[in-house]
Amino acid sequence: MAESPPAHVEIFSNAHDLQISEQNNYIVHGNQYISSNDQATLIQLLQPILDASHTRDRETSPPNSACLPGTRTDMIRIIVAWADSTLLWNTHVLWLHGYVGCGKSAIALKIALIFEERKRLVGSFFFFRNTGDRSRMARFATTLACQLAAAIPEAAPFIEKALKTRPGLLQANLAAQLRHLVYEPFNAVAWSGRLLWTTFLKGPFLIVVDGLDECEDRQDVGAFIDDMLDFFGKNPFVPLRFLITSRVEQHIQ
């Protein structure tokens, strides 16, 4: 079956300007021990959306799309090369955009699977319209934070500390939640131990956000983008990247 025309890839600098556009049982943390009970408590506190990631049952939680073998290879190669490249020479955010049905979600799924296998996937969130929480931003940060704690257990104590020292955090705005539950915990462990070795040998870590245009909270989408770029502007060497896919809509563009 012939492929539809490709989506577009755009890579943004921290200053919001367009740089490139092309078609084409116990876990030890230092001296601390995180038990399975602690992990369960964290899940209970964060209340993540369990069917929002790339590991969801796509039959019951759309979109149910995946790349056929041998398809979208050029686009996947471009994205993997961007995500693997040194932070000194590339940017933190890549936006894959195109019309409905051009394969954005299939590519996002493939990239998430590639970086999960490489043990460099922090998390993924697949928005989908008219699906309750998956079409809103209310549990976006807490879902990513829970995935971060699972993927990088070293970050879990910092997430727990943020929840304990900021009692109103789970009712705070999206930017505050992302800062204290995702960005800062990741940054706190990025340059030590296993993560430093992984980054040095293999490259940065990745978060995949698919279907951002499917989110109904347009104001919060803008706040997410602005705060994300602001964080990377202040932390230009943090080994974390975002792949975001969406249609071209004004509040995102």
Number of C-alpha atoms within 10 A of each C-alpha: 5 5 10 10 13 18 24 20 22 17 21 19 17 19 11 14 9 11 11 11 13 11 13 16 7 13 12 11 14 8 5 11 14 16 13 12 11 15 19 11 13 20 18 11 14 21 13 20 16 12 18 25 24 22 13 14 13 15 9 9 15 17 17 13 17 16 16 11 7 7 15 20 14 13 19 17 13 14 21 14 11 20 26 17 14 17 18 8 7 15 22 25 25 21 23 27 23 18 14 11 12 17 21 27 26 19 24 28 22 18 23 26 15 15 20 18 10 13 15 22 24 26 26 27 26 27 29 22 17 12 13 11 18 24 22 21 20 16 19 23 26 24 24 26 29 27 24 25 25 16 17 21 19 27 23 26 18 20 23 19 13 18 19 11 9 11 10 10 16 18 10 11 14 21 17 16 21 20 17 20 30 24 21 17 25 27 16 13 18 24 16 11 12 13 20 16 13 17 18 13 9 15 20 24 25 25 23 24 26 29 22 25 22 19 23 18 14 17 11 18 19 15 14 18 18 16 17 19 20 15 16 21 16 10 13 16 16 20 23 25 22 20 23 24 26 24 21 16 10 9 12 17 11
